[in-house]
Structures are given as C-alpha cells and as structure tokens.
Amino acid sequence: MAKRDYYQVLGVARDASEADIKKAYRRLAMKHHPDRNPDSTESELAFKEGKEAYEVLSSAEKRAAYDRFGHAGVDASMRGGPGAGAGAGGFGADAFGDIFGDVFGDIFGGGRRGRSTVFRGSDLRYELALDLEQAVFGDTINITIPTLASCETCDGTGARPGSSPVTCRTCSGSGQVRVTQGFFSIQQTCPQCRGAGKVIEDPCGTCSGRGRVQKSRTLAVKVPPGVDNGDRIRLSGEGEAGQNGGPPGDLYVEIRIRDHPIFEREGANLLCTIPISFATAVLGGQVEVPTLHGEVNLKVPAETQSGKVFRLRGKGVRPVRGGAVGDLYCRVEIETPVNLNAEQKKLLQAFNDALIAGGEGHRPRSESWMDGVRRFFERIGS
C-alpha cells in the first residue's frame, strides 16, 4: 500500500514549525496509543504511521531529504539499510523511547534535561492594622514575622559543616532515571534524590538536612500616605528563603484600618455625624467641626433639618495613587434635650402651644407627612 504524505498524516502544513509538528504528533499518539485502543488494528496502524511521520519531520536532515525526494529520500534509512541500524535512524525500542520521552516527558514527569532543583521561596502575607491617622498621613511601623530562613550553620546546603551533598548513585547525578515499560522507555524523576541529583549523607544538626530553619524577623514597614483597606505593600525578598540556592520569596503587607470614633472613610472622602442643639437648628449658628487637620467652624443656617449634610472641600484624604484630595461630609443630627426640670418643661410646652396656635407652616415635614397619611386612607376608603 502506498504511503501517505507525512504532513498529511500529522495534519500540518509543509511549512509547519518544529513545535507545531510535535504538538500534532502528541495529539495523534494520545488518540491512537495501543494502551487506549488494545483491540483496534486501525489505531495500531495509525499510531505506527504517525510515529514514522514524526521521526522524519522532527529531524531537520530527514525532513530536508523528504521535502526534496519524497519517501524515496528517507526510505533507505527507515529500512535500516547498509550501515543503518537502530542508531542510524531505525525504529528500535531505544529510538522510539527517545521520541516518546521527548514528546511526553512533561506528562510523565521526565525529560532529557532533567528537572531544576532550585526553588524560589514562598511568598508571605501579613495583615497590618492601622489607625486612620496613620493611613492618611503615613507612618513607619516595625513588624515581627515568623519565616523560614536559610540555615546559617550549613549555609543552606543541608549538609553538616565540613561535608557536602554527594552525587546520587541511583541516577548518577542527572536527577532522572529511565524506566522501561514494555515497548516504551521513558524518563522519570529519580526516587532517591527526588530530582536533585545529590543526596545528603551527613545532615546538618541544626536544620536536620532541610537547609532552612524557622525564625522570627523584625522589619520596618514604610506605610505611604493615603493607603486604604485592602492595599498591599510588597517587600521584595522578605519572604521565605529559597531552597538549594533559590531566591527568597516576597512579603505582602495587607492594610486593614481600624474603626475610628469620629470618622468613616469612603475612598478619598471622610464622613462624620455632628450633633447640634434644637436652638441652633432653629435659629442657626456656628459649630466646631473636627477634621484630621484641626478644628474648623461650620455655619449652620436657620431652620436646618436633622439629617442635612454639609460638605467641607479638601478636608478628606489624598489617595495613595495620586489624585485630588477628598472632602469631609458632615451630617447634622438635632439632639433632643434630656433631664429637663419643671421650668424648662413648662417653657417647652408653652412654645409648642404657640406653634399650634400659629397655624400651619411651622412644621413642614410633619405637615407633609400627615398629608400623605390622609391621601393613603382616602385611597383605601374609595
């Protein structure tokens, strides 16, 4: 039976890159692998055909010969002609094992180059509670964090001083071992050294061979002005120590602002509630308002109602990422007098009687509310 075009077998264009060819073969091999299709002759033939196509197109020399002369340009080496044994391009078990390991090494944990054993340290997170004033104006705060630091006794090697890790006898220092599984031969991480290529025969007494120890460190954290809840400050290299000479991780300080007795914060703006007397609300006047920059006088106009909000521009917070300074919003609440004596009650009652005698117009909210109540009952009765 005539052979199909190798590019057609893998489903790639003739100018396909090496990565595209490998990816196409991976898909085909996974689909038609004998372990997945034990009783399918069709899959077995497709698997062998794909394997042959990949072996040619993944080699720059064979691919050039194939592009120029077609199957005739590579058939001699594929048949293992004179002087062309398995090592010269044939499909012996070892040759296919190399192809299989190259294409599927990342799936089975193996690969020709082995696995890096240098690991970056873990990042750490620390929650820093601040007063509102510290968040608005900035501060420098010392924090103490527990972390894994490089062992000073063994300098992070894990081996007792005077000794050093030795080459793993199982993998001869490669960190990988070749495992034969029937027709296939694949590479896996060495179970003895776990890919490190070296083992510690005489571990350090301080860190028990781990190369890192638990320690507490005190760091000075510079809090920039304007930070808000949820903001994070990154301290590069202040996380856990790396392994086998790897770089340390980072420390992320997450900001949490404590509740304030006077102010609430909403982004760049501040909010507060100010109690005013009944007389001030009726006649008007001035009240002292606290801000984070000192007290200011707020003019309260006559006949101010409870819940009225006044805006003080520029008395809020300058955002940490820049932008305009926020405002302070002051909500006034009329304070009801308490602990009145007999004379005060008498005067208040006389004042209330005078309001009633004076007719409507003195209590706009109450009158508006009563009008709404009357209309409601009229609709129900109709």
C-alpha positions as CSV (number, residue, x, y, z in Angstrom):
1,M,0.0,0.0,0.0
2,A,1.3,3.4,-1.0
3,K,2.5,5.6,1.9
4,R,0.6,8.8,2.7
5,D,2.2,12.1,2.8
6,Y,3.8,12.6,6.2
7,Y,2.5,16.2,6.5
8,Q,-1.0,14.9,5.8
9,V,-0.6,12.1,8.4
10,L,0.1,14.6,11.1
11,G,-2.3,17.2,9.8
12,V,0.2,20.1,9.5
13,A,1.2,22.4,6.7
14,R,4.5,21.9,4.9
15,D,6.0,25.0,6.5
16,A,4.9,23.9,10.0
17,S,7.3,24.7,12.8
18,E,9.0,22.1,14.9
19,A,6.7,22.9,17.8
20,D,3.6,22.5,15.6
21,I,4.9,19.1,14.4
22,K,5.5,18.0,18.0
23,K,2.1,19.2,19.1
24,A,0.3,17.4,16.2
25,Y,2.1,14.1,16.9
26,R,1.2,14.4,20.6
27,R,-2.5,14.6,19.7
28,L,-2.3,11.7,17.3
29,A,-0.3,9.5,19.6
30,M,-2.5,10.1,22.6
31,K,-5.6,9.3,20.4
32,H,-4.2,6.1,18.9
33,H,-2.0,4.8,21.7
34,P,-2.1,1.0,21.9
35,D,-2.9,1.2,25.6
36,R,-6.0,3.1,24.9
37,N,-7.0,1.0,21.9
38,P,-5.9,-2.5,22.7
39,D,-8.1,-4.3,20.2
40,S,-8.1,-1.8,17.3
41,T,-6.0,-2.7,14.3
42,E,-6.8,0.6,12.7
43,S,-5.5,2.6,15.7
44,E,-2.3,0.5,15.8
45,L,-1.6,1.3,12.1
46,A,-2.4,4.9,12.6
47,F,-0.1,5.0,15.6
48,K,2.8,3.5,13.7
49,E,2.2,5.7,10.7
50,G,2.2,8.8,12.9
51,K,5.3,7.6,14.7
52,E,7.1,7.2,11.4
53,A,6.0,10.7,10.1
54,Y,7.2,12.3,13.3
55,E,10.6,10.6,13.2
56,V,11.2,12.1,9.8
57,L,9.7,15.6,10.1
58,S,11.3,16.2,13.6
59,S,14.8,15.7,12.1
60,A,16.0,18.7,10.1
61,E,18.2,16.4,7.9
62,K,15.5,13.8,7.2
63,R,12.8,16.5,6.6
64,A,15.0,18.2,4.0
65,A,15.6,14.9,2.2
66,Y,11.9,14.1,2.3
67,D,10.9,17.6,1.1
68,R,13.2,17.1,-1.9
69,F,12.9,13.5,-2.8
70,G,9.7,12.3,-1.1
71,H,9.6,8.9,0.6
72,A,12.5,7.7,-1.6
73,G,14.8,10.2,0.1
74,V,14.3,8.6,3.6
75,D,13.2,5.0,2.9
76,A,16.8,3.6,3.0
77,S,17.5,4.9,6.4
78,M,14.0,3.9,7.6
79,R,14.5,0.3,6.4
80,G,17.9,0.2,8.2
81,G,19.9,-0.3,5.1
82,P,23.6,-0.9,4.9
83,G,25.2,0.6,8.0
84,A,21.8,2.0,9.1
85,G,21.0,0.2,12.3
86,A,18.7,1.5,15.0
87,G,21.2,4.1,15.9
88,A,21.3,5.4,12.3
89,G,17.6,6.3,12.2
90,G,15.7,3.0,12.6
91,F,12.8,2.4,14.9
92,G,14.4,0.2,17.6
93,A,12.9,0.3,21.1
94,D,15.6,2.7,22.3
95,A,15.0,5.1,19.4
96,F,11.3,5.3,19.9
97,G,11.8,5.6,23.7
98,D,13.7,8.8,23.0
99,I,10.9,10.2,20.8
100,F,8.3,9.2,23.3
101,G,10.3,10.8,26.2
102,D,10.8,14.0,24.2
103,V,7.2,14.4,23.3
104,F,5.5,13.2,26.5
105,G,8.2,13.9,29.1
106,D,6.2,16.7,30.6
107,I,3.2,14.4,31.1
108,F,5.1,11.6,32.8
109,G,7.4,13.9,34.9
110,G,10.5,13.1,32.9
111,G,12.6,14.8,30.2
112,R,16.0,14.9,28.7
113,R,17.2,17.9,30.5
114,G,16.0,16.8,34.0
115,R,14.2,19.0,36.4
116,S,15.5,22.1,38.1
117,T,16.0,21.6,41.9
118,V,16.5,25.2,42.7
119,F,13.2,26.6,44.2
120,R,12.1,30.1,44.9
121,G,10.9,30.7,48.5
122,S,7.2,31.1,49.2
123,D,5.6,34.5,49.4
124,L,4.3,35.5,52.8
125,R,1.2,37.6,53.8
126,Y,1.0,39.9,56.8
127,E,-2.1,41.8,57.9
128,L,-1.2,45.2,59.3
129,A,-3.8,47.1,61.4
130,L,-3.5,50.9,61.3
131,D,-5.3,53.8,62.9
132,L,-7.0,56.2,60.4
133,E,-4.4,58.9,61.1
134,Q,-1.6,56.5,60.3
135,A,-3.2,55.5,57.0
136,V,-3.9,59.1,56.0
137,F,-0.5,60.7,56.9
138,G,1.7,57.6,56.5
139,D,4.0,56.0,59.1
140,T,6.9,53.6,59.7
141,I,5.9,50.6,61.7
142,N,8.0,47.6,62.9
143,I,6.5,44.2,62.4
144,T,7.7,40.8,63.6
145,I,7.1,37.8,61.2
146,P,7.8,34.1,61.5
147,T,9.5,32.7,58.4
148,L,11.8,30.0,57.1
149,A,15.3,31.4,56.8
150,S,18.4,29.8,55.3
151,C,20.3,27.8,57.9
152,E,23.4,29.7,59.0
153,T,25.2,26.5,60.2
154,C,25.3,24.8,56.9
155,D,24.8,27.9,54.7
156,G,21.6,26.4,53.3
157,T,23.2,23.2,51.9
158,G,21.6,20.9,54.5
159,A,24.9,19.1,55.0
160,R,26.9,19.1,58.2
161,P,29.7,21.7,58.1
162,G,32.8,20.0,56.7
163,S,30.8,17.7,54.5
164,S,28.8,18.3,51.3
165,P,26.0,16.6,49.4
166,V,27.2,13.6,47.3
167,T,26.2,12.6,43.8
168,C,23.1,10.3,43.8
169,R,24.2,6.7,43.0
170,T,20.8,5.9,41.6
171,C,20.7,8.5,38.8
172,S,24.4,9.3,38.7
173,G,23.6,13.0,39.4
174,S,21.2,13.5,36.5
175,G,18.1,13.6,38.7
176,Q,16.3,11.3,36.2
177,V,16.1,7.6,35.8
178,R,15.0,5.7,32.7
179,V,12.1,3.3,33.2
180,T,11.2,0.6,30.6
181,Q,7.5,-0.2,30.3
182,G,7.0,-2.8,27.7
183,F,7.8,-1.4,24.3
184,F,8.4,2.1,25.7
185,S,11.3,3.6,27.6
186,I,10.6,6.9,29.5
187,Q,12.4,9.1,31.9
188,Q,11.1,9.8,35.4
189,T,12.3,11.8,38.4
190,C,14.8,9.9,40.5
191,P,13.0,8.5,43.6
192,Q,16.2,8.5,45.6
193,C,17.2,12.2,45.3
194,R,13.8,13.5,44.1
195,G,15.4,15.1,41.1
196,A,18.2,16.9,43.0
197,G,21.0,14.8,41.6
198,K,22.6,14.8,45.0
199,V,21.8,13.3,48.4
200,I,22.8,14.4,51.9
201,E,24.5,11.5,53.7
202,D,25.6,13.6,56.8
203,P,22.7,16.1,57.5
204,C,23.2,19.3,59.4
205,G,22.3,19.0,63.0
206,T,20.7,22.5,63.1
207,C,18.2,22.1,60.2
208,S,18.1,18.3,60.0
209,G,19.2,18.4,56.4
210,R,16.4,20.8,55.2
211,G,18.7,23.8,54.7
212,R,16.2,26.1,56.3
213,V,15.1,26.9,59.9
214,Q,12.2,28.7,61.5
215,K,13.0,32.2,62.6
216,S,11.3,35.4,63.6
217,R,12.4,38.7,61.9
218,T,11.6,42.3,62.7
219,L,11.1,44.5,59.7
220,A,10.4,48.2,59.3
221,V,7.4,48.8,57.0
222,K,7.1,52.2,55.5
223,V,3.4,53.0,55.1
224,P,2.9,55.7,52.4
225,P,0.2,58.4,53.0
226,G,-3.3,57.7,51.7
227,V,-3.4,53.8,51.9
228,D,-6.8,52.3,52.3
229,N,-8.3,48.9,53.4
230,G,-7.1,46.1,51.2
231,D,-4.0,47.9,49.8
232,R,-0.8,45.8,49.8
233,I,2.8,46.8,50.3
234,R,5.3,44.5,48.7
235,L,8.6,43.9,50.4
236,S,10.8,42.2,47.8
237,G,12.9,39.3,49.0
238,E,11.5,39.3,52.6
239,G,9.5,36.1,52.2
240,E,10.7,32.6,52.9
241,A,14.2,31.6,51.9
242,G,14.6,29.6,48.7
243,Q,15.8,26.0,48.5
244,N,19.1,24.8,47.1
245,G,20.3,28.4,46.5
246,G,17.0,29.6,45.1
247,P,15.9,33.3,45.6
248,P,13.7,34.2,48.5
249,G,10.0,35.0,48.1
250,D,8.3,38.3,48.8
251,L,6.4,39.6,51.8
252,Y,3.0,41.2,51.1
253,V,1.7,43.5,53.9
254,E,-2.0,43.9,53.6
255,I,-3.6,47.0,55.1
256,R,-6.5,47.0,57.5
257,I,-7.8,50.3,59.0
258,R,-9.3,50.2,62.5
259,D,-12.7,51.8,63.2
260,H,-12.4,55.5,64.1
261,P,-14.5,57.0,66.9
262,I,-15.5,60.0,64.8
263,F,-14.8,59.4,61.1
264,E,-15.8,56.9,58.5
265,R,-13.8,56.6,55.3
266,E,-15.2,56.1,51.8
267,G,-12.3,56.1,49.3
268,A,-10.8,59.7,49.4
269,N,-13.8,61.1,51.4
270,L,-14.5,61.2,55.1
271,L,-17.9,61.1,56.8
272,C,-18.9,62.2,60.3
273,T,-22.1,62.9,62.3
274,I,-22.4,66.2,64.3
275,P,-25.0,66.7,67.0
276,I,-26.5,70.2,67.2
277,S,-28.9,71.7,69.7
278,F,-32.5,72.3,68.9
279,A,-32.0,76.1,69.2
280,T,-29.0,76.1,66.8
281,A,-31.1,74.1,64.3
282,V,-33.9,76.6,64.5
283,L,-32.1,79.9,64.8
284,G,-28.8,79.0,63.0
285,G,-25.3,79.4,64.3
286,Q,-21.8,78.0,64.2
287,V,-20.5,74.7,65.4
288,E,-16.9,73.5,65.7
289,V,-16.2,70.5,63.5
290,P,-13.2,68.2,63.9
291,T,-11.1,67.3,60.9
292,L,-7.8,65.4,60.6
293,H,-6.1,68.7,60.1
294,G,-7.6,70.5,63.1
295,E,-11.0,72.1,64.0
296,V,-12.9,74.3,61.7
297,N,-16.2,76.3,62.1
298,L,-19.2,75.2,60.3
299,K,-22.0,77.7,59.7
300,V,-25.4,76.1,60.3
301,P,-28.2,78.1,58.6
302,A,-31.5,78.8,60.4
303,E,-34.3,76.1,60.1
304,T,-31.8,73.3,59.4
305,Q,-33.4,69.9,59.5
306,S,-32.0,66.8,61.1
307,G,-30.0,64.7,58.5
308,K,-28.8,67.7,56.5
309,V,-25.3,67.0,55.0
310,F,-22.7,69.7,54.7
311,R,-19.6,69.4,52.5
312,L,-16.2,70.7,53.6
313,R,-14.0,70.6,50.5
314,G,-10.4,69.3,50.7
315,K,-10.8,68.0,54.2
316,G,-10.6,64.4,53.2
317,V,-7.8,62.1,52.2
318,R,-5.2,62.4,49.4
319,P,-5.3,59.0,47.6
320,V,-2.0,56.9,47.8
321,R,-2.1,56.6,44.0
322,G,-2.5,60.3,43.4
323,G,-5.4,62.5,42.5
324,A,-7.5,65.2,44.2
325,V,-7.9,65.4,47.9
326,G,-11.3,64.1,49.1
327,D,-13.9,66.0,51.1
328,L,-15.4,65.8,54.5
329,Y,-19.2,65.2,54.7
330,C,-20.8,66.3,57.9
331,R,-24.3,65.1,58.7
332,V,-26.1,67.0,61.4
333,E,-28.4,65.4,63.9
334,I,-30.6,67.5,66.2
335,E,-30.1,66.4,69.7
336,T,-33.3,66.0,71.9
337,P,-32.9,67.7,75.3
338,V,-32.9,65.3,78.3
339,N,-33.3,65.6,82.1
340,L,-35.4,68.8,81.8
341,N,-36.6,70.5,85.1
342,A,-40.1,71.7,85.7
343,E,-39.5,75.2,84.5
344,Q,-37.8,74.0,81.2
345,K,-40.7,71.6,80.6
346,K,-43.2,74.5,81.1
347,L,-41.4,76.7,78.7
348,L,-41.2,74.0,76.1
349,Q,-44.9,73.2,76.4
350,A,-45.7,76.9,76.0
351,F,-43.5,77.1,72.9
352,N,-45.3,74.0,71.4
353,D,-48.7,75.5,72.2
354,A,-47.7,78.7,70.4
355,L,-46.6,76.8,67.3
356,I,-50.0,75.1,67.2
357,A,-51.9,78.3,67.7
358,G,-49.9,79.9,65.0
359,G,-51.4,77.5,62.4
360,E,-49.6,75.6,59.7
361,G,-46.2,76.3,58.1
362,H,-44.0,75.8,61.2
363,R,-43.5,72.1,60.8
364,P,-43.1,71.3,57.1
365,R,-42.1,67.7,57.4
366,S,-44.8,66.7,59.8
367,E,-47.5,68.5,57.8
368,S,-46.2,66.9,54.5
369,W,-46.2,63.5,56.2
370,M,-49.8,64.0,57.6
371,D,-51.0,65.0,54.1
372,G,-49.5,61.7,52.8
373,V,-51.3,59.7,55.5
374,R,-54.7,61.3,54.7
375,R,-54.3,60.5,51.0
376,F,-53.4,57.0,51.8
377,F,-56.5,56.4,53.8
378,E,-58.7,58.1,51.2
379,R,-57.4,55.7,48.5
380,I,-58.2,52.7,50.8
381,G,-61.7,54.0,51.5
382,S,-62.6,54.7,47.9
